[in-house]
Amino acid sequence: MPADFSLVTVDDTFMARTIHPALTAPHIPLDVMGARGVDLLLRRLADPEGEPQHVALPTSLVVRASTGRRTRS
C-alpha cells in the first residue's frame, strides 16, 4: 500500500516539487556545482597531469509529502 513506504528521488528538480505527492529530495545548489566544475576544468587544462580531486558539495535534504514517519508493525 502507498502508505507503507516512502519515496526519495535523487535530485531536487522542478518535477520533484510540483508532482503530487511532492517528492523528498537532496538539494545541491546548482550554481555552486557549476562554479566548482568550471574551476576543476580550468585546473585540469592548466595541469593535465595533476592529481584528480574529490569534491564534496553542500547538500540538504528537502523533506516533502513522499516520506513519512517510520511506524512499527
N, C-alpha and C positions, 0 to 999 in steps of 0.2 A: 504494500500500500504506500502511496506517496508520503503519508505522514510518518512512515517508518525509516526514512533515510534523509540525508542532507546531500546537497549538491554544491560543489565549489568548482568554478571554472578556472582557467589558467591565466586569464588576463582581464583587467577591468575595462572592457570595451563598452562602446555605446549600447550594444545589444545586451550586455550583462545588466546594465542599469535600467533598460526600458522594457524588457520582456516580463511576462508575469508567470511565476513569481520572479522578482528581480534576483539575480544570481550573486552569491557571495564570491568575492574575487580578490586576489592580491593586487594592490595598486603600486605600479612602478612609474615614477614621473618620467614621461617620455622626453621632456626637454633635457633632463639630466642624463638619460641614457644616450640621447643623440649627441650631446656635447662630449660625453666621455668617449663615445665611439669615434668621433672626429679626432679627438686628442690621441687616441690609440693608433688610428690610421696614420696621422702625421708623424708620430714617433716611429712607427714601423717603416715609413718611407724614408725617414732620416737615418735609420739604423736597421736595415733589413736583417742583420744577423743578431739583433738584440734578443734578450730573453722574453718569452711570452709572459704576459701579465694576467693575473687573476683579478677581476674587478667585482666587488660586491656593492650593489646599489641599494639605497634606502628603499624599503618597501613597507607597506602597511596592509593589513587585512581589512577589507571593507565587508562587514557582515550585513547581509540583506536577507530577504524573506526565504531564500532557498535553503537556509540552515536553521536548525532549531536546537534546543537544549537536549542533551542526551537523557533518555529515560531508561530506567531499569526495568527489565522484564519480571 
